[in-house]
Amino acid sequence: MTLAAAPIELPSGQTMPVLGQGTWYLGERPARRRDEMAALHTGLDLGMTMIDTAEMYGDGASEELVGEAIVGRRADVFLVDKVLPSNASRRGTVQACRRSLQRLGVDHIDLYLLHWRGT
């Protein structure tokens, strides 16, 4: 069984899956790591290839978990990450993105978003 739906086409022409896996609260409790990793792997195996994370989830622990989960599968994953409004200056966004790339262990993020509109 796979979860297939028509992808969404972005203005750039790139496509992204319409359904994905969220990672809020993942990575926060080491005792749950094995189960969380299994959940991400099962989702990927079933075709849920978009994974959404954020620098604020577990203070980066979620990104580290996702990075570990996609080792050897990066080409199959559409990776979404988010910057906090407090880091969303020109310099701050670049620095936050670099930290996220390092925690994820990847060379690029497919879609990088502002987590929410700040003041």
N, CA, C and O atoms as a Tinker XYZ file with bonds, in Angstrom:
   476  protein
     1  N      0.839000   -1.176000    0.000000    73     2
     2  CA     0.000000    0.000000    0.000000    64     1     3
     3  C      0.886000    1.242000    0.000000    63     2     4     5
     4  O      1.855000    1.320000    0.755000    81     3
     5  N      0.553000    2.204000   -0.841000    73     3     6
     6  CA     1.240000    3.488000   -0.817000    64     5     7
     7  C      0.198000    4.591000   -0.749000    63     6     8     9
     8  O     -0.940000    4.424000   -1.186000    81     7
     9  N      0.606000    5.706000   -0.199000    73     7    10
    10  CA    -0.267000    6.869000   -0.102000    64     9    11
    11  C      0.096000    7.808000   -1.240000    63    10    12    13
    12  O      1.083000    8.539000   -1.156000    81    11
    13  N     -0.686000    7.791000   -2.289000    73    11    14
    14  CA    -0.365000    8.602000   -3.452000    64    13    15
    15  C     -1.467000    9.632000   -3.684000    63    14    16    17
    16  O     -2.654000    9.316000   -3.605000    81    15
    17  N     -1.073000   10.823000   -3.960000    73    15    18
    18  CA    -1.977000   11.900000   -4.328000    64    17    19
    19  C     -1.215000   12.793000   -5.286000    63    18    20    21
    20  O      0.015000   12.835000   -5.266000    81    19
    21  N     -1.947000   13.500000   -6.118000    73    19    22
    22  CA    -1.291000   14.401000   -7.069000    64    21    23
    23  C     -0.477000   15.434000   -6.307000    63    22    24    25
    24  O     -0.980000   16.042000   -5.362000    81    23
    25  N      0.776000   15.640000   -6.706000    73    23    26
    26  CA     1.602000   16.631000   -6.004000    64    25    27
    27  C      1.153000   18.059000   -6.316000    63    26    28    29
    28  O      0.434000   18.313000   -7.282000    81    27
    29  N      1.594000   18.959000   -5.481000    73    27    30
    30  CA     1.336000   20.385000   -5.673000    64    29    31
    31  C      2.500000   20.967000   -6.460000    63    30    32    33
    32  O      3.658000   20.685000   -6.153000    81    31
    33  N      2.205000   21.773000   -7.468000    73    31    34
    34  CA     3.273000   22.433000   -8.211000    64    33    35
    35  C      3.515000   23.815000   -7.617000    63    34    36    37
    36  O      2.597000   24.625000   -7.495000    81    35
    37  N      4.753000   24.064000   -7.255000    73    35    38
    38  CA     5.152000   25.354000   -6.697000    64    37    39
    39  C      5.423000   26.340000   -7.830000    63    38    40    41
    40  O      5.621000   25.916000   -8.969000    81    39
    41  N      5.436000   27.646000   -7.549000    73    39    42
    42  CA     5.706000   28.638000   -8.598000    64    41    43
    43  C      7.007000   28.390000   -9.361000    63    42    44    45
    44  O      7.129000   28.771000  -10.525000    81    43
    45  N      7.972000   27.755000   -8.706000    73    43    46
    46  CA     9.251000   27.464000   -9.361000    64    45    47
    47  C      9.132000   26.343000  -10.383000    63    46    48    49
    48  O     10.036000   26.135000  -11.192000    81    47
    49  N      8.014000   25.619000  -10.346000    73    47    50
    50  CA     7.839000   24.464000  -11.210000    64    49    51
    51  C      8.143000   23.162000  -10.481000    63    50    52    53
    52  O      7.769000   22.087000  -10.949000    81    51
    53  N      8.818000   23.251000   -9.343000    73    51    54
    54  CA     9.095000   22.061000   -8.538000    64    53    55
    55  C      7.777000   21.562000   -7.948000    63    54    56    57
    56  O      6.868000   22.352000   -7.692000    81    55
    57  N      7.679000   20.279000   -7.739000    73    55    58
    58  CA     6.477000   19.731000   -7.126000    64    57    59
    59  C      6.791000   19.213000   -5.729000    63    58    60    61
    60  O      7.922000   18.845000   -5.412000    81    59
    61  N      5.746000   19.199000   -4.910000    73    59    62
    62  CA     5.882000   18.665000   -3.556000    64    61    63
    63  C      4.676000   17.803000   -3.250000    63    62    64    65
    64  O      3.585000   18.057000   -3.759000    81    63
    65  N      4.860000   16.788000   -2.425000    73    63    66
    66  CA     3.727000   15.942000   -2.049000    64    65    67
    67  C      2.659000   16.744000   -1.323000    63    66    68    69
    68  O      2.958000   17.718000   -0.632000    81    67
    69  N      1.439000   16.334000   -1.483000    73    67    70
    70  CA     0.323000   17.028000   -0.851000    64    69    71
    71  C      0.113000   16.561000    0.594000    63    70    72    73
    72  O     -0.522000   17.259000    1.386000    81    71
    73  N      0.636000   15.402000    0.931000    73    71    74
    74  CA     0.481000   14.827000    2.258000    64    73    75
    75  C      1.857000   14.490000    2.808000    63    74    76    77
    76  O      2.709000   13.970000    2.087000    81    75
    77  N      2.073000   14.785000    4.074000    73    75    78
    78  CA     3.383000   14.512000    4.639000    64    77    79
    79  C      3.321000   14.215000    6.119000    63    78    80    81
    80  O      2.250000   14.088000    6.712000    81    79
    81  N      4.503000   14.108000    6.697000    73    79    82
    82  CA     4.641000   13.786000    8.111000    64    81    83
    83  C      5.120000   15.014000    8.880000    63    82    84    85
    84  O      6.112000   15.641000    8.510000    81    83
    85  N      4.418000   15.344000    9.933000    73    83    86
    86  CA     4.841000   16.420000   10.810000    64    85    87
    87  C      5.685000   15.860000   11.948000    63    86    88    89
    88  O      5.567000   14.685000   12.294000    81    87
    89  N      6.528000   16.693000   12.523000    73    87    90
    90  CA     7.453000   16.207000   13.545000    64    89    91
    91  C      7.408000   17.013000   14.845000    63    90    92    93
    92  O      8.339000   16.947000   15.648000    81    91
    93  N      6.330000   17.770000   15.054000    73    91    94
    94  CA     6.192000   18.519000   16.295000    64    93    95
    95  C      6.162000   17.525000   17.454000    63    94    96    97
    96  O      5.427000   16.539000   17.394000    81    95
    97  N      6.920000   17.756000   18.473000    73    95    98
    98  CA     7.105000   16.922000   19.667000    64    97    99
    99  C      8.033000   15.731000   19.441000    63    98   100   101
   100  O      8.373000   15.049000   20.408000    81    99
   101  N      8.456000   15.452000   18.213000    73    99   102
   102  CA     9.396000   14.358000   17.998000    64   101   103
   103  C     10.795000   14.802000   18.396000    63   102   104   105
   104  O     11.174000   15.957000   18.203000    81   103
   105  N     11.554000   13.872000   18.953000    73   103   106
   106  CA    12.927000   14.140000   19.347000    64   105   107
   107  C     13.078000   14.698000   20.742000    63   106   108   109
   108  O     14.199000   14.875000   21.220000    81   107
   109  N     11.967000   14.979000   21.404000    73   107   110
   110  CA    12.036000   15.607000   22.726000    64   109   111
   111  C     12.280000   14.615000   23.851000    63   110   112   113
   112  O     12.791000   14.994000   24.905000    81   111
   113  N     11.924000   13.348000   23.647000    73   111   114
   114  CA    12.056000   12.346000   24.711000    64   113   115
   115  C     12.893000   11.180000   24.206000    63   114   116   117
   116  O     12.412000   10.370000   23.414000    81   115
   117  N     14.131000   11.089000   24.653000    73   115   118
   118  CA    15.024000   10.019000   24.182000    64   117   119
   119  C     14.431000    8.618000   24.291000    63   118   120   121
   120  O     14.728000    7.760000   23.459000    81   119
   121  N     13.605000    8.373000   25.291000    73   119   122
   122  CA    13.010000    7.044000   25.470000    64   121   123
   123  C     12.067000    6.681000   24.320000    63   122   124   125
   124  O     11.767000    5.504000   24.116000    81   123
   125  N     11.608000    7.668000   23.580000    73   123   126
   126  CA    10.682000    7.420000   22.468000    64   125   127
   127  C     11.374000    7.412000   21.109000    63   126   128   129
   128  O     10.719000    7.223000   20.085000    81   127
   129  N     12.673000    7.611000   21.088000    73   127   130
   130  CA    13.411000    7.762000   19.835000    64   129   131
   131  C     13.201000    6.584000   18.876000    63   130   132   133
   132  O     12.950000    6.788000   17.688000    81   131
   133  N     13.301000    5.381000   19.380000    73   131   134
   134  CA    13.148000    4.200000   18.518000    64   133   135
   135  C     11.762000    4.188000   17.852000    63   134   136   137
   136  O     11.652000    3.931000   16.653000    81   135
   137  N     10.717000    4.464000   18.624000    73   135   138
   138  CA     9.361000    4.478000   18.081000    64   137   139
   139  C      9.174000    5.622000   17.082000    63   138   140   141
   140  O      8.519000    5.454000   16.054000    81   139
   141  N      9.748000    6.775000   17.391000    73   139   142
   142  CA     9.633000    7.915000   16.480000    64   141   143
   143  C     10.360000    7.642000   15.168000    63   142   144   145
   144  O      9.861000    7.983000   14.095000    81   143
   145  N     11.523000    7.033000   15.251000    73   143   146
   146  CA    12.275000    6.673000   14.053000    64   145   147
   147  C     11.475000    5.667000   13.227000    63   146   148   149
   148  O     11.392000    5.786000   12.004000    81   147
   149  N     10.891000    4.685000   13.895000    73   147   150
   150  CA    10.081000    3.675000   13.196000    64   149   151
   151  C      8.881000    4.331000   12.509000    63   150   152   153
   152  O      8.524000    3.956000   11.392000    81   151
   153  N      8.267000    5.295000   13.164000    73   151   154
   154  CA     7.115000    5.989000   12.570000    64   153   155
   155  C      7.532000    6.738000   11.305000    63   154   156   157
   156  O      6.835000    6.673000   10.292000    81   155
   157  N      8.654000    7.445000   11.352000    73   155   158
   158  CA     9.128000    8.157000   10.167000    64   157   159
   159  C      9.463000    7.180000    9.041000    63   158   160   161
   160  O      9.118000    7.427000    7.886000    81   159
   161  N     10.127000    6.084000    9.366000    73   159   162
   162  CA    10.474000    5.083000    8.344000    64   161   163
   163  C      9.226000    4.449000    7.743000    63   162   164   165
   164  O      9.155000    4.241000    6.532000    81   163
   165  N      8.245000    4.141000    8.581000    73   163   166
   166  CA     7.002000    3.561000    8.072000    64   165   167
   167  C      6.297000    4.533000    7.138000    63   166   168   169
   168  O      5.819000    4.142000    6.074000    81   167
   169  N      6.234000    5.789000    7.532000    73   167   170
   170  CA     5.634000    6.798000    6.662000    64   169   171
   171  C      6.334000    6.872000    5.318000    63   170   172   173
   172  O      5.681000    6.894000    4.275000    81   171
   173  N      7.660000    6.912000    5.337000    73   171   174
   174  CA     8.415000    6.952000    4.076000    64   173   175
   175  C      8.142000    5.703000    3.243000    63   174   176   177
   176  O      7.958000    5.791000    2.029000    81   175
   177  N      8.115000    4.543000    3.891000    73   175   178
   178  CA     7.855000    3.292000    3.184000    64   177   179
   179  C      6.473000    3.278000    2.540000    63   178   180   181
   180  O      6.272000    2.644000    1.504000    81   179
   181  N      5.520000    3.978000    3.155000    73   179   182
   182  CA     4.156000    4.039000    2.624000    64   181   183
   183  C      3.956000    5.165000    1.619000    63   182   184   185
   184  O      2.854000    5.342000    1.100000    81   183
   185  N      4.995000    5.915000    1.343000    73   183   186
   186  CA     4.903000    6.968000    0.335000    64   185   187
   187  C      4.700000    8.365000    0.859000    63   186   188   189
   188  O      4.501000    9.288000    0.070000    81   187
   189  N      4.742000    8.556000    2.168000    73   187   190
   190  CA     4.629000    9.905000    2.739000    64   189   191
   191  C      6.030000   10.507000    2.771000    63   190   192   193
   192  O      6.708000   10.492000    3.798000    81   191
   193  N      6.442000   11.033000    1.628000    73   191   194
   194  CA     7.834000   11.446000    1.449000    64   193   195
   195  C      8.093000   12.907000    1.789000    63   194   196   197
   196  O      9.233000   13.362000    1.702000    81   195
   197  N      7.073000   13.642000    2.170000    73   195   198
   198  CA     7.293000   15.007000    2.634000    64   197   199
   199  C      7.384000   14.953000    4.154000    63   198   200   201
   200  O      6.498000   14.417000    4.821000    81   199
   201  N      8.464000   15.514000    4.694000    73   199   202
   202  CA     8.637000   15.603000    6.143000    64   201   203
   203  C      8.797000   17.067000    6.511000    63   202   204   205
   204  O      9.616000   17.786000    5.938000    81   203
   205  N      7.996000   17.493000    7.480000    73   203   206
   206  CA     7.989000   18.875000    7.947000    64   205   207
   207  C      8.586000   18.930000    9.349000    63   206   208   209
   208  O      8.168000   18.193000   10.242000    81   207
   209  N      9.557000   19.801000    9.529000    73   207   210
   210  CA    10.172000   19.994000   10.841000    64   209   211
   211  C     10.420000   21.487000   11.048000    63   210   212   213
   212  O     10.049000   22.308000   10.208000    81   211
   213  N     11.039000   21.826000   12.153000    73   211   214
   214  CA    11.323000   23.237000   12.447000    64   213   215
   215  C     12.441000   23.323000   13.469000    63   214   216   217
   216  O     12.637000   22.419000   14.280000    81   215
   217  N     13.169000   24.426000   13.413000    73   215   218
   218  CA    14.267000   24.621000   14.360000    64   217   219
   219  C     13.777000   24.625000   15.800000    63   218   220   221
   220  O     14.536000   24.263000   16.700000    81   219
   221  N     12.545000   25.018000   16.042000    73   219   222
   222  CA    12.052000   25.122000   17.416000    64   221   223
   223  C     11.583000   23.792000   17.991000    63   222   224   225
   224  O     11.455000   23.674000   19.210000    81   223
   225  N     11.323000   22.793000   17.164000    73   223   226
   226  CA    10.817000   21.518000   17.670000    64   225   227
   227  C     11.922000   20.818000   18.458000    63   226   228   229
   228  O     12.917000   20.364000   17.893000    81   227
   229  N     11.727000   20.741000   19.761000    73   227   230
   230  CA    12.725000   20.117000   20.626000    64   229   231
   231  C     14.043000   20.855000   20.608000    63   230   232   233
   232  O     15.090000   20.251000   20.841000    81   231
   233  N     14.017000   22.162000   20.334000    73   231   234
   234  CA    15.251000   22.953000   20.227000    64   233   235
   235  C     16.247000   22.305000   19.266000    63   234   236   237
   236  O     17.447000   22.254000   19.536000    81   235
   237  N     15.732000   21.815000   18.150000    73   235   238
   238  CA    16.575000   21.210000   17.118000    64   237   239
   239  C     16.631000   19.696000   17.172000    63   238   240   241
   240  O     17.120000   19.068000   16.232000    81   239
   241  N     16.141000   19.091000   18.249000    73   239   242
   242  CA    16.192000   17.630000   18.370000    64   241   243
   243  C     15.357000   16.937000   17.298000    63   242   244   245
   244  O     15.711000   15.851000   16.839000    81   243
   245  N     14.258000   17.556000   16.901000    73   243   246
   246  CA    13.432000   16.983000   15.837000    64   245   247
   247  C     14.204000   16.955000   14.517000    63   246   248   249
   248  O     14.140000   15.972000   13.778000    81   247
   249  N     14.926000   18.026000   14.227000    73   247   250
   250  CA    15.733000   18.061000   13.001000    64   249   251
   251  C     16.786000   16.951000   13.025000    63   250   252   253
   252  O     17.026000   16.295000   12.011000    81   251
   253  N     17.407000   16.747000   14.178000    73   251   254
   254  CA    18.417000   15.688000   14.285000    64   253   255
   255  C     17.794000   14.316000   14.040000    63   254   256   257
   256  O     18.389000   13.482000   13.358000    81   255
   257  N     16.613000   14.077000   14.585000    73   255   258
   258  CA    15.904000   12.817000   14.381000    64   257   259
   259  C     15.568000   12.628000   12.904000    63   258   260   261
   260  O     15.797000   11.557000   12.342000    81   259
   261  N     15.025000   13.667000   12.280000    73   259   262
   262  CA    14.688000   13.597000   10.857000    64   261   263
   263  C     15.937000   13.314000   10.042000    63   262   264   265
   264  O     15.917000   12.469000    9.147000    81   263
   265  N     17.022000   14.011000   10.343000    73   263   266
   266  CA    18.263000   13.787000    9.614000    64   265   267
   267  C     18.710000   12.341000    9.682000    63   266   268   269
   268  O     19.146000   11.765000    8.685000    81   267
   269  N     18.600000   11.764000   10.858000    73   267   270
   270  CA    18.972000   10.356000   11.018000    64   269   271
   271  C     18.012000    9.447000   10.250000    63   270   272   273
   272  O     18.435000    8.456000    9.654000    81   271
   273  N     16.737000    9.780000   10.265000    73   271   274
   274  CA    15.720000    8.951000    9.608000    64   273   275
   275  C     15.866000    8.924000    8.092000    63   274   276   277
   276  O     15.488000    7.942000    7.453000    81   275
   277  N     16.406000    9.981000    7.513000    73   275   278
   278  CA    16.469000   10.045000    6.043000    64   277   279
   279  C     17.838000    9.684000    5.473000    63   278   280   281
   280  O     18.056000    9.803000    4.267000    81   279
   281  N     18.755000    9.247000    6.322000    73   279   282
   282  CA    20.068000    8.822000    5.826000    64   281   283
   283  C     19.861000    7.740000    4.769000    63   282   284   285
   284  O     19.163000    6.752000    5.000000    81   283
   285  N     20.473000    7.941000    3.616000    73   283   286
   286  CA    20.350000    6.995000    2.519000    64   285   287
   287  C     19.076000    7.135000    1.714000    63   286   288   289
   288  O     18.888000    6.442000    0.715000    81   287
   289  N     18.191000    8.038000    2.149000    73   287   290
   290  CA    16.904000    8.225000    1.469000    64   289   291
   291  C     16.647000    9.681000    1.102000    63   290   292   293
   292  O     15.543000   10.026000    0.682000    81   291
   293  N     17.647000   10.531000    1.254000    73   291   294
   294  CA    17.444000   11.972000    1.061000    64   293   295
   295  C     16.849000   12.299000   -0.294000    63   294   296   297
   296  O     16.012000   13.195000   -0.395000    81   295
   297  N     17.259000   11.598000   -1.331000    73   295   298
   298  CA    16.762000   11.889000   -2.684000    64   297   299
   299  C     15.261000   11.627000   -2.814000    63   298   300   301
   300  O     14.619000   12.158000   -3.720000    81   299
   301  N     14.704000   10.823000   -1.929000    73   299   302
   302  CA    13.280000   10.476000   -1.984000    64   301   303
   303  C     12.413000   11.378000   -1.109000    63   302   304   305
   304  O     11.187000   11.264000   -1.124000    81   303
   305  N     13.038000   12.270000   -0.350000    73   303   306
   306  CA    12.315000   13.067000    0.644000    64   305   307
   307  C     12.213000   14.519000    0.211000    63   306   308   309
   308  O     13.190000   15.115000   -0.240000    81   307
   309  N     11.005000   15.088000    0.355000    73   307   310
   310  CA    10.808000   16.526000    0.194000    64   309   311
   311  C     10.826000   17.091000    1.607000    63   310   312   313
   312  O      9.913000   16.847000    2.396000    81   311
   313  N     11.870000   17.844000    1.918000    73   311   314
   314  CA    12.133000   18.306000    3.278000    64   313   315
   315  C     11.691000   19.756000    3.456000    63   314   316   317
   316  O     12.132000   20.654000    2.740000    81   315
   317  N     10.805000   19.954000    4.432000    73   315   318
   318  CA    10.301000   21.290000    4.772000    64   317   319
   319  C     10.822000   21.639000    6.156000    63   318   320   321
   320  O     10.746000   20.826000    7.078000    81   319
   321  N     11.344000   22.835000    6.301000    73   319   322
   322  CA    11.830000   23.308000    7.597000    64   321   323
   323  C     11.363000   24.747000    7.775000    63   322   324   325
   324  O     10.974000   25.416000    6.817000    81   323
   325  N     11.410000   25.208000    9.028000    73   323   326
   326  CA    10.885000   26.530000    9.325000    64   325   327
   327  C     11.811000   27.311000   10.252000    63   326   328   329
   328  O     12.423000   26.752000   11.163000    81   327
   329  N     11.899000   28.607000   10.001000    73   327   330
   330  CA    12.679000   29.525000   10.818000    64   329   331
   331  C     11.730000   30.254000   11.774000    63   330   332   333
   332  O     10.608000   30.599000   11.405000    81   331
   333  N     12.191000   30.478000   12.990000    73   331   334
   334  CA    11.408000   31.245000   13.963000    64   333   335
   335  C     11.378000   32.722000   13.600000    63   334   336   337
   336  O     12.359000   33.240000   13.066000    81   335
   337  N     10.280000   33.410000   13.874000    73   335   338
   338  CA    10.230000   34.848000   13.607000    64   337   339
   339  C     11.363000   35.616000   14.284000    63   338   340   341
   340  O     11.853000   36.606000   13.741000    81   339
   341  N     11.778000   35.168000   15.459000    73   339   342
   342  CA    12.855000   35.859000   16.171000    64   341   343
   343  C     14.200000   35.725000   15.458000    63   342   344   345
   344  O     15.128000   36.477000   15.755000    81   343
   345  N     14.319000   34.797000   14.539000    73   343   346
   346  CA    15.546000   34.614000   13.758000    64   345   347
   347  C     15.392000   35.107000   12.325000    63   346   348   349
   348  O     16.287000   34.907000   11.503000    81   347
   349  N     14.284000   35.741000   12.021000    73   347   350
   350  CA    13.934000   36.012000   10.629000    64   349   351
   351  C     14.456000   37.339000   10.061000    63   350   352   353
   352  O     13.842000   37.913000    9.162000    81   351
   353  N     15.569000   37.814000   10.575000    73   351   354
   354  CA    16.239000   38.939000    9.901000    64   353   355
   355  C     17.034000   38.359000    8.738000    63   354   356   357
   356  O     17.126000   37.138000    8.606000    81   355
   357  N     17.603000   39.202000    7.901000    73   355   358
   358  CA    18.402000   38.698000    6.783000    64   357   359
   359  C     19.543000   37.813000    7.291000    63   358   360   361
   360  O     19.692000   36.676000    6.843000    81   359
   361  N     20.324000   38.315000    8.199000    73   359   362
   362  CA    21.451000   37.552000    8.737000    64   361   363
   363  C     20.964000   36.377000    9.587000    63   362   364   365
   364  O     21.497000   35.272000    9.486000    81   363
   365  N     19.950000   36.617000   10.424000    73   363   366
   366  CA    19.441000   35.579000   11.302000    64   365   367
   367  C     18.866000   34.385000   10.564000    63   366   368   369
   368  O     19.035000   33.244000   10.993000    81   367
   369  N     18.190000   34.644000    9.458000    73   367   370
   370  CA    17.615000   33.550000    8.667000    64   369   371
   371  C     18.713000   32.677000    8.076000    63   370   372   373
   372  O     18.620000   31.450000    8.099000    81   371
   373  N     19.737000   33.305000    7.556000    73   371   374
   374  CA    20.850000   32.537000    6.981000    64   373   375
   375  C     21.524000   31.707000    8.062000    63   374   376   377
   376  O     21.826000   30.535000    7.841000    81   375
   377  N     21.762000   32.294000    9.219000    73   375   378
   378  CA    22.409000   31.564000   10.312000    64   377   379
   379  C     21.530000   30.419000   10.816000    63   378   380   381
   380  O     22.025000   29.323000   11.074000    81   379
   381  N     20.226000   30.673000   10.957000    73   379   382
   382  CA    19.302000   29.630000   11.410000    64   381   383
   383  C     19.243000   28.492000   10.399000    63   382   384   385
   384  O     19.204000   27.320000   10.776000    81   383
   385  N     19.236000   28.835000    9.126000    73   383   386
   386  CA    19.202000   27.810000    8.083000    64   385   387
   387  C     20.465000   26.956000    8.122000    63   386   388   389
   388  O     20.395000   25.733000    7.997000    81   387
   389  N     21.592000   27.584000    8.291000    73   387   390
   390  CA    22.851000   26.824000    8.381000    64   389   391
   391  C     22.844000   25.863000    9.569000    63   390   392   393
   392  O     23.292000   24.723000    9.451000    81   391
   393  N     22.335000   26.326000   10.713000    73   391   394
   394  CA    22.244000   25.444000   11.880000    64   393   395
   395  C     21.304000   24.273000   11.599000    63   394   396   397
   396  O     21.594000   23.135000   11.969000    81   395
   397  N     20.179000   24.557000   10.945000    73   395   398
   398  CA    19.228000   23.496000   10.611000    64   397   399
   399  C     19.847000   22.494000    9.643000    63   398   400   401
   400  O     19.691000   21.286000    9.820000    81   399
   401  N     20.543000   22.977000    8.630000    73   399   402
   402  CA    21.213000   22.074000    7.686000    64   401   403
   403  C     22.196000   21.167000    8.408000    63   402   404   405
   404  O     22.298000   19.980000    8.100000    81   403
   405  N     22.914000   21.723000    9.362000    73   403   406
   406  CA    23.884000   20.932000   10.123000    64   405   407
   407  C     23.184000   19.872000   10.971000    63   406   408   409
   408  O     23.612000   18.718000   10.998000    81   407
   409  N     22.111000   20.257000   11.662000    73   407   410
   410  CA    21.386000   19.280000   12.488000    64   409   411
   411  C     20.763000   18.187000   11.630000    63   410   412   413
   412  O     20.731000   17.023000   12.028000    81   411
   413  N     20.273000   18.557000   10.466000    73   411   414
   414  CA    19.656000   17.591000    9.550000    64   413   415
   415  C     20.695000   16.727000    8.840000    63   414   416   417
   416  O     20.398000   15.612000    8.411000    81   415
   417  N     21.911000   17.248000    8.719000    73   415   418
   418  CA    22.963000   16.516000    8.016000    64   417   419
   419  C     22.737000   16.461000    6.516000    63   418   420   421
   420  O     23.097000   15.484000    5.859000    81   419
   421  N     22.135000   17.524000    5.973000    73   419   422
   422  CA    21.845000   17.583000    4.539000    64   421   423
   423  C     22.469000   18.832000    3.933000    63   422   424   425
   424  O     22.899000   19.738000    4.647000    81   423
   425  N     22.512000   18.863000    2.606000    73   423   426
   426  CA    23.080000   20.033000    1.937000    64   425   427
   427  C     22.021000   21.015000    1.448000    63   426   428   429
   428  O     22.349000   22.113000    0.998000    81   427
   429  N     20.746000   20.620000    1.534000    73   427   430
   430  CA    19.688000   21.555000    1.153000    64   429   431
   431  C     18.367000   21.178000    1.810000    63   430   432   433
   432  O     18.131000   20.027000    2.176000    81   431
   433  N     17.524000   22.183000    1.943000    73   431   434
   434  CA    16.146000   22.045000    2.422000    64   433   435
   435  C     15.278000   22.398000    1.223000    63   434   436   437
   436  O     15.529000   23.399000    0.552000    81   435
   437  N     14.264000   21.590000    0.944000    73   435   438
   438  CA    13.460000   21.815000   -0.254000    64   437   439
   439  C     12.533000   23.022000   -0.142000    63   438   440   441
   440  O     12.325000   23.734000   -1.124000    81   439
   441  N     11.980000   23.257000    1.037000    73   439   442
   442  CA    11.100000   24.403000    1.246000    64   441   443
   443  C     11.380000   24.943000    2.641000    63   442   444   445
   444  O     11.212000   24.231000    3.631000    81   443
   445  N     11.808000   26.203000    2.721000    73   443   446
   446  CA    12.162000   26.834000    3.996000    64   445   447
   447  C     11.165000   27.953000    4.229000    63   446   448   449
   448  O     11.058000   28.881000    3.428000    81   447
   449  N     10.438000   27.859000    5.331000    73   447   450
   450  CA     9.325000   28.765000    5.608000    64   449   451
   451  C      9.546000   29.582000    6.868000    63   450   452   453
   452  O     10.306000   29.183000    7.750000    81   451
   453  N      8.886000   30.713000    6.949000    73   451   454
   454  CA     8.762000   31.462000    8.195000    64   453   455
   455  C      7.712000   30.733000    9.019000    63   454   456   457
   456  O      6.591000   30.539000    8.549000    81   455
   457  N      8.052000   30.324000   10.241000    73   455   458
   458  CA     7.155000   29.482000   11.026000    64   457   459
   459  C      5.815000   30.155000   11.272000    63   458   460   461
   460  O      4.773000   29.518000   11.120000    81   459
   461  N      5.817000   31.400000   11.641000    73   459   462
   462  CA     4.612000   32.203000   11.730000    64   461   463
   463  C      5.024000   33.652000   11.606000    63   462   464   465
   464  O      6.186000   34.002000   11.815000    81   463
   465  N      4.083000   34.477000   11.272000    73   463   466
   466  CA     4.381000   35.895000   11.116000    64   465   467
   467  C      4.603000   36.503000   12.484000    63   466   468   469
   468  O      3.748000   36.401000   13.365000    81   467
   469  N      5.732000   37.126000   12.659000    73   467   470
   470  CA     6.040000   37.771000   13.935000    64   469   471
   471  C      5.649000   39.229000   13.892000    63   470   472   473
   472  O      5.046000   39.706000   12.931000    81   471
   473  N      6.004000   39.920000   14.947000    73   471   474
   474  CA     5.693000   41.345000   14.998000    64   473   475
   475  C      6.809000   42.131000   14.363000    63   474   476
   476  O      6.743000   43.359000   14.303000    81   475
